[in-house]
Each structure stands twice: as structure tokens, then as C-alpha cells.
């Protein structure tokens, strides 16, 4: 099994507001990425476990919402490993949009 893809996104919102924004905006952020569908998302406190389908492949991971950052870890199937850098950049940019102060 390959190493998981990890992304850490800093924020200054506090844990509750960051979690609220992620809960309300996650599906909306994913719709802007072609060929990606969130199949399952389960929140347990400040941790989200999710399963995503892309190009017929399933990736699973989790999101931990902390006071000053959001840590994301996703395990990609071997077929999607070649897109890891693109996925990492996309996750980071979409996450920053959700977590920017408004």
C-alpha cells in the first residue's frame, strides 16, 4: 500500500467555525472538480471520515479539524497515485477557499 496523501491547511477561524464551514461547503467544493463524487461522509466530533470516487476508483480518508489548521489524509488506490500532486494542490486550494475569513 502506498503512503497516504496529506494536506495541512492553516486557518484562524477556531475549531467550531472551521468545522461548520467544512460541513456546509464540502459537497459544494467537490462539485467543482470533474469526475469526483463524495460517496460517504461521516462526522464524529471534529473528525470527518469520507470515501470519494474518482475515475471509477475509490479513495478513503479523514479530515481532522483543529483550532489552527485542518489536517487531511487520503489513501489513493494505485491507479490514482499518478494524480496525487494534482489532487493535493486541488484539495489545498479548495480548502483554503472554504476556510478564508469572510
Residue frames as qw, qx, qy, qz and C-alpha x, y, z in Angstrom:
[[0.000, 0.890, 0.456, 0.000, 0.00, 0.00, 0.00],
 [0.410, 0.504, -0.015, 0.760, 1.26, 3.47, -0.82],
 [0.225, -0.221, -0.436, 0.843, 1.78, 6.35, 1.56],
 [0.106, 0.784, 0.601, -0.111, -1.31, 8.48, 2.13],
 [0.236, 0.555, 0.167, 0.780, -1.68, 11.89, 0.55],
 [0.364, -0.616, -0.492, 0.497, -1.59, 14.51, 3.30],
 [0.138, 0.613, 0.164, 0.761, -2.54, 18.16, 3.31],
 [0.333, -0.535, -0.509, 0.586, -2.48, 20.63, 6.19],
 [0.102, 0.661, 0.318, 0.671, -4.40, 23.88, 5.76],
 [0.250, -0.190, -0.485, 0.816, -3.83, 26.61, 8.34],
 [0.153, -0.698, -0.471, -0.517, -6.71, 28.83, 9.42],
 [0.113, 0.109, -0.466, 0.871, -7.52, 31.43, 12.04],
 [0.490, -0.365, -0.391, -0.688, -11.22, 30.64, 12.46],
 [0.468, -0.273, 0.650, -0.533, -11.16, 28.42, 15.50],
 [0.135, -0.023, 0.987, 0.080, -12.23, 24.80, 15.53],
 [0.368, 0.493, 0.691, -0.378, -16.01, 25.31, 15.62],
 [0.400, 0.731, -0.029, -0.552, -16.19, 27.78, 12.73],
 [0.112, 0.465, -0.784, -0.396, -13.78, 25.77, 10.59],
 [0.211, 0.131, 0.968, -0.037, -15.85, 22.61, 11.14],
 [0.404, 0.615, 0.466, -0.490, -19.08, 24.49, 10.36],
 [0.334, 0.687, -0.332, -0.554, -17.67, 25.78, 7.07],
 [0.024, 0.283, -0.922, -0.262, -16.40, 22.36, 6.07],
 [0.309, 0.300, 0.872, -0.234, -19.71, 20.70, 6.91],
 [0.426, 0.707, 0.333, -0.455, -21.69, 23.20, 4.86],
 [0.340, 0.789, -0.299, -0.416, -19.27, 23.59, 1.97],
 [0.437, -0.337, 0.803, 0.225, -17.64, 20.22, 1.37],
 [0.588, 0.421, 0.686, 0.080, -20.15, 18.90, -1.15],
 [0.335, 0.920, 0.101, -0.177, -20.21, 22.26, -2.95],
 [0.134, -0.765, 0.557, 0.295, -16.40, 22.28, -3.20],
 [0.508, -0.102, 0.830, 0.206, -16.36, 18.74, -4.61],
 [0.591, 0.638, 0.484, -0.098, -18.92, 19.53, -7.32],
 [0.237, 0.910, -0.213, -0.265, -16.43, 21.91, -8.91],
 [0.203, -0.512, 0.801, 0.236, -13.97, 19.07, -9.53],
 [0.743, 0.275, -0.360, -0.493, -14.88, 16.97, -12.57],
 [0.751, 0.129, -0.645, -0.052, -15.18, 13.21, -12.13],
 [0.191, 0.126, -0.763, 0.604, -15.12, 13.39, -8.31],
 [0.594, -0.485, -0.339, -0.545, -18.04, 12.34, -6.13],
 [0.176, -0.336, 0.725, -0.574, -18.22, 12.12, -2.36],
 [0.559, -0.163, -0.758, -0.294, -19.84, 8.75, -1.69],
 [0.659, -0.566, -0.488, 0.083, -19.83, 8.78, 2.08],
 [0.172, 0.499, -0.366, 0.766, -19.07, 11.34, 4.77],
 [0.662, -0.577, -0.478, -0.004, -19.43, 10.75, 8.49],
 [0.024, 0.680, -0.344, 0.647, -18.64, 13.32, 11.14],
 [0.740, -0.448, -0.460, 0.199, -17.65, 12.23, 14.64],
 [0.420, -0.738, -0.090, 0.521, -16.99, 15.40, 16.60],
 [0.112, 0.860, -0.263, -0.423, -14.26, 17.30, 14.76],
 [0.268, -0.308, 0.832, 0.376, -13.24, 14.36, 12.57],
 [0.730, 0.436, -0.022, -0.526, -14.69, 13.54, 9.18],
 [0.477, -0.136, 0.828, 0.261, -14.27, 10.09, 7.67],
 [0.574, 0.585, -0.006, -0.573, -15.01, 10.05, 3.97],
 [0.610, 0.068, 0.713, 0.340, -14.99, 7.94, 0.85],
 [0.302, 0.696, -0.153, -0.634, -14.58, 9.57, -2.56],
 [0.764, 0.281, 0.540, 0.214, -14.95, 8.11, -6.05],
 [0.163, 0.793, -0.293, -0.508, -12.82, 9.46, -8.91],
 [0.409, 0.502, -0.664, -0.375, -12.39, 7.90, -12.33],
 [0.865, -0.048, -0.423, -0.265, -14.11, 4.73, -11.15],
 [0.574, 0.108, -0.653, 0.482, -11.68, 4.34, -8.22],
 [0.538, -0.781, -0.265, -0.176, -12.46, 4.72, -4.52],
 [0.376, 0.364, -0.480, 0.704, -10.25, 6.68, -2.15],
 [0.570, -0.707, -0.417, -0.048, -10.82, 6.92, 1.57],
 [0.403, 0.295, -0.352, 0.792, -9.52, 9.26, 4.18],
 [0.373, -0.730, -0.521, 0.239, -10.21, 11.55, 7.07],
 [0.141, 0.669, -0.025, 0.729, -10.19, 15.21, 7.97],
 [0.514, -0.491, -0.512, 0.483, -9.23, 16.42, 11.45],
 [0.018, 0.836, 0.132, 0.532, -10.34, 19.94, 12.34],
 [0.592, -0.280, -0.393, 0.646, -8.00, 21.58, 14.85],
 [0.140, -0.829, -0.286, 0.460, -8.00, 25.06, 16.39],
 [0.032, -0.772, 0.276, 0.571, -5.50, 26.47, 13.89],
 [0.178, 0.390, -0.748, -0.508, -5.42, 24.04, 10.97],
 [0.897, 0.150, 0.164, -0.381, -7.23, 21.27, 9.15],
 [0.191, -0.435, 0.852, 0.222, -5.30, 18.06, 8.53],
 [0.841, 0.323, -0.015, -0.434, -6.42, 15.88, 5.63],
 [0.240, -0.387, 0.874, 0.170, -5.18, 12.38, 4.92],
 [0.821, 0.350, 0.031, -0.451, -6.40, 10.36, 1.93],
 [0.503, -0.251, 0.790, 0.245, -5.26, 6.94, 0.78],
 [0.562, 0.534, -0.256, -0.577, -5.38, 6.74, -3.00],
 [0.926, 0.114, 0.359, 0.027, -5.64, 3.48, -4.94],
 [0.586, -0.257, 0.465, 0.611, -2.63, 2.74, -7.12],
 [0.414, 0.562, 0.543, 0.467, -4.41, 3.92, -10.29],
 [0.034, -0.960, -0.214, -0.178, -4.91, 7.40, -8.82],
 [0.666, -0.531, 0.048, 0.522, -1.39, 7.70, -7.40],
 [0.508, 0.214, 0.316, 0.772, -0.16, 9.37, -10.58],
 [0.048, -0.733, -0.310, -0.604, -2.60, 12.22, -9.89],
 [0.578, -0.537, -0.460, 0.409, -1.51, 12.68, -6.28],
 [0.326, -0.156, -0.046, 0.931, 0.23, 16.03, -6.81],
 [0.176, -0.334, -0.408, -0.831, -2.75, 17.46, -8.69],
 [0.543, -0.576, -0.594, -0.143, -5.13, 16.11, -6.04],
 [0.532, -0.403, -0.371, 0.645, -3.02, 17.58, -3.26],
 [0.138, 0.006, 0.104, 0.985, -2.95, 21.03, -4.90],
 [0.336, -0.427, -0.527, -0.653, -6.71, 20.92, -5.57],
 [0.574, -0.556, -0.584, 0.143, -7.54, 19.88, -2.01],
 [0.427, -0.307, -0.242, 0.816, -5.35, 22.65, -0.62],
 [0.001, -0.117, -0.227, -0.967, -6.77, 25.39, -2.86],
 [0.447, -0.483, -0.563, -0.500, -10.42, 24.39, -2.35],
 [0.589, -0.491, -0.545, 0.340, -9.85, 24.00, 1.38],
 [0.298, -0.144, -0.136, 0.934, -8.30, 27.46, 1.62],
 [0.201, -0.320, -0.380, -0.844, -11.34, 28.95, -0.12],
 [0.573, -0.541, -0.584, -0.193, -13.64, 27.35, 2.45],
 [0.645, -0.494, -0.380, 0.442, -11.51, 28.46, 5.38],
 [0.295, 0.298, -0.008, 0.908, -10.68, 32.04, 4.40],
 [0.048, -0.459, -0.536, 0.706, -12.01, 34.66, 6.77],
 [0.056, 0.513, 0.558, 0.650, -15.04, 36.47, 5.43]]
